[in-house]
Amino acid sequence: AETLAEQFDDAGIPAAALHGDLNQAKRTRNLERMTSGRVQVLVATDVAARGIHVDDIDLVIQADAPDEYKTYMHRSGRTGRAGRAGRVVTLITRQRQRRMTELLGRAEIDAPFESARIGDDIIEEITGRMPSNAEITA
């Protein structure tokens, strides 16, 4: 989480990390940085993300697809609260598409699968900007 947050910062996207190795003061500080708008990205591990509440999250990117649909729902629930729209993107390989289809079925979610490569329009649509090859290192 720290490494990825640093990579975002290096790419000019203010970010903070949230993970189990942080003490409570640092967790609180990083959450406050997100809620105040000082950072645009919060990189959170699954364990650290449990129980947090941050308003106005419009995009959740899951870089590691969960195995349980309840975990997927919990992570996805960080966006689209209080009647607001939100988007969840889960990054998977083609080999995991069948497993992800089953997980989404158990969660009663009908979601499209889209293949994406650096430079594809879908990347710009999701992020609001076109990444350079140097920005995609994770």
One Martini backbone bead per residue (centre of mass of N, CA, C, O) as a GRO file, in nm:
protein
  138
    1ALA     BB    1   0.058   0.063  -0.021
    2GLU     BB    2   0.297   0.255  -0.001
    3THR     BB    3   0.413   0.216  -0.285
    4LEU     BB    4   0.159   0.301  -0.442
    5ALA     BB    5   0.131   0.582  -0.319
    6GLU     BB    6   0.407   0.680  -0.422
    7GLN     BB    7   0.344   0.644  -0.724
    8PHE     BB    8   0.123   0.849  -0.733
    9ASP     BB    9   0.287   1.089  -0.636
   10ASP     BB   10   0.502   1.071  -0.868
   11ALA     BB   11   0.248   1.121  -1.083
   12GLY     BB   12   0.068   1.362  -0.935
   13ILE     BB   13  -0.106   1.187  -0.717
   14PRO     BB   14  -0.251   1.225  -0.437
   15ALA     BB   15  -0.156   1.002  -0.160
   16ALA     BB   16  -0.262   0.734   0.064
   17ALA     BB   17  -0.221   0.504   0.330
   18LEU     BB   18  -0.390   0.187   0.440
   19HIS     BB   19  -0.278  -0.017   0.715
   20GLY     BB   20  -0.193  -0.246   0.971
   21ASP     BB   21   0.101  -0.093   1.038
   22LEU     BB   22  -0.056   0.137   1.143
   23ASN     BB   23  -0.128   0.362   1.348
   24GLN     BB   24  -0.395   0.538   1.455
   25ALA     BB   25  -0.287   0.821   1.389
   26LYS     BB   26  -0.217   0.761   1.089
   27ARG     BB   27  -0.493   0.671   0.999
   28THR     BB   28  -0.642   0.929   1.071
   29ARG     BB   29  -0.470   1.120   0.897
   30ASN     BB   30  -0.524   0.979   0.619
   31LEU     BB   31  -0.831   1.009   0.625
   32GLU     BB   32  -0.832   1.320   0.650
   33ARG     BB   33  -0.689   1.370   0.381
   34MET     BB   34  -0.927   1.256   0.218
   35THR     BB   35  -1.176   1.419   0.333
   36SER     BB   36  -1.031   1.707   0.265
   37GLY     BB   37  -0.870   1.667  -0.032
   38ARG     BB   38  -0.548   1.630  -0.024
   39VAL     BB   39  -0.631   1.353  -0.138
   40GLN     BB   40  -0.734   1.128  -0.411
   41VAL     BB   41  -0.591   0.867  -0.282
   42LEU     BB   42  -0.671   0.545  -0.132
   43VAL     BB   43  -0.461   0.297  -0.010
   44ALA     BB   44  -0.610  -0.020   0.073
   45THR     BB   45  -0.637  -0.268   0.266
   46ASP     BB   46  -0.861  -0.492   0.360
   47VAL     BB   47  -0.831  -0.473   0.668
   48ALA     BB   48  -0.814  -0.153   0.691
   49ALA     BB   49  -1.105  -0.097   0.546
   50ARG     BB   50  -1.255  -0.188   0.777
   51GLY     BB   51  -1.497   0.044   0.897
   52ILE     BB   52  -1.478   0.266   0.708
   53HIS     BB   53  -1.562   0.624   0.646
   54VAL     BB   54  -1.619   0.779   0.322
   55ASP     BB   55  -1.719   1.033   0.156
   56ASP     BB   56  -1.742   1.074  -0.186
   57ILE     BB   57  -1.709   0.801  -0.342
   58ASP     BB   58  -1.671   0.724  -0.705
   59LEU     BB   59  -1.410   0.520  -0.681
   60VAL     BB   60  -1.331   0.169  -0.705
   61ILE     BB   61  -1.025  -0.020  -0.691
   62GLN     BB   62  -0.962  -0.363  -0.750
   63ALA     BB   63  -0.649  -0.531  -0.753
   64ASP     BB   64  -0.779  -0.770  -0.567
   65ALA     BB   65  -0.971  -1.016  -0.597
   66PRO     BB   66  -1.203  -1.163  -0.433
   67ASP     BB   67  -1.349  -1.472  -0.303
   68GLU     BB   68  -1.583  -1.311  -0.167
   69TYR     BB   69  -1.882  -1.149  -0.197
   70LYS     BB   70  -1.880  -0.987   0.070
   71THR     BB   71  -1.617  -0.842   0.015
   72TYR     BB   72  -1.707  -0.705  -0.241
   73MET     BB   73  -1.940  -0.546  -0.113
   74HIS     BB   74  -1.775  -0.393   0.092
   75ARG     BB   75  -1.589  -0.247  -0.104
   76SER     BB   76  -1.815  -0.129  -0.291
   77GLY     BB   77  -1.965   0.036  -0.054
   78ARG     BB   78  -1.776   0.300  -0.080
   79THR     BB   79  -1.978   0.356  -0.308
   80GLY     BB   80  -2.281   0.507  -0.366
   81ARG     BB   81  -2.392   0.675  -0.140
   82ALA     BB   82  -2.687   0.818  -0.076
   83GLY     BB   83  -2.775   0.790  -0.398
   84ARG     BB   84  -2.513   0.777  -0.530
   85ALA     BB   85  -2.291   0.749  -0.769
   86GLY     BB   86  -2.084   0.464  -0.876
   87ARG     BB   87  -1.763   0.293  -0.919
   88VAL     BB   88  -1.645  -0.042  -1.003
   89VAL     BB   89  -1.315  -0.181  -1.026
   90THR     BB   90  -1.193  -0.503  -1.137
   91LEU     BB   91  -0.892  -0.663  -1.147
   92ILE     BB   92  -0.839  -0.910  -1.404
   93THR     BB   93  -0.792  -1.196  -1.544
   94ARG     BB   94  -0.903  -1.413  -1.772
   95GLN     BB   95  -0.881  -1.662  -1.573
   96ARG     BB   96  -1.094  -1.506  -1.358
   97GLN     BB   97  -1.373  -1.460  -1.494
   98ARG     BB   98  -1.541  -1.701  -1.400
   99ARG     BB   99  -1.511  -1.650  -1.095
  100MET     BB  100  -1.632  -1.361  -1.107
  101THR     BB  101  -1.907  -1.440  -1.216
  102GLU     BB  102  -1.987  -1.608  -0.969
  103LEU     BB  103  -1.960  -1.387  -0.758
  104LEU     BB  104  -2.166  -1.189  -0.884
  105GLY     BB  105  -2.403  -1.385  -0.871
  106ARG     BB  106  -2.409  -1.407  -0.557
  107ALA     BB  107  -2.446  -1.077  -0.547
  108GLU     BB  108  -2.645  -0.979  -0.770
  109ILE     BB  109  -2.450  -0.888  -1.022
  110ASP     BB  110  -2.450  -0.690  -1.323
  111ALA     BB  111  -2.142  -0.703  -1.503
  112PRO     BB  112  -1.910  -0.593  -1.707
  113PHE     BB  113  -1.660  -0.689  -1.937
  114GLU     BB  114  -1.330  -0.537  -1.991
  115SER     BB  115  -1.081  -0.479  -2.195
  116ALA     BB  116  -0.740  -0.351  -2.118
  117ARG     BB  117  -0.512  -0.098  -2.228
  118ILE     BB  118  -0.283   0.104  -2.281
  119GLY     BB  119  -0.476   0.377  -2.426
  120ASP     BB  120  -0.752   0.320  -2.365
  121ASP     BB  121  -1.055   0.470  -2.326
  122ILE     BB  122  -1.141   0.336  -2.053
  123ILE     BB  123  -0.918   0.464  -1.883
  124GLU     BB  124  -1.005   0.758  -1.919
  125GLU     BB  125  -1.295   0.726  -1.818
  126ILE     BB  126  -1.225   0.633  -1.527
  127THR     BB  127  -0.985   0.857  -1.454
  128GLY     BB  128  -0.970   1.129  -1.650
  129ARG     BB  129  -0.699   1.003  -1.772
  130MET     BB  130  -0.396   0.959  -1.946
  131PRO     BB  131  -0.163   0.732  -1.922
  132SER     BB  132   0.152   0.656  -1.882
  133ASN     BB  133   0.383   0.414  -1.875
  134ALA     BB  134   0.519   0.522  -1.606
  135GLU     BB  135   0.246   0.496  -1.425
  136ILE     BB  136   0.248   0.178  -1.493
  137THR     BB  137   0.377  -0.043  -1.221
  138ALA     BB  138   0.162  -0.237  -1.056
   0.00000   0.00000   0.00000
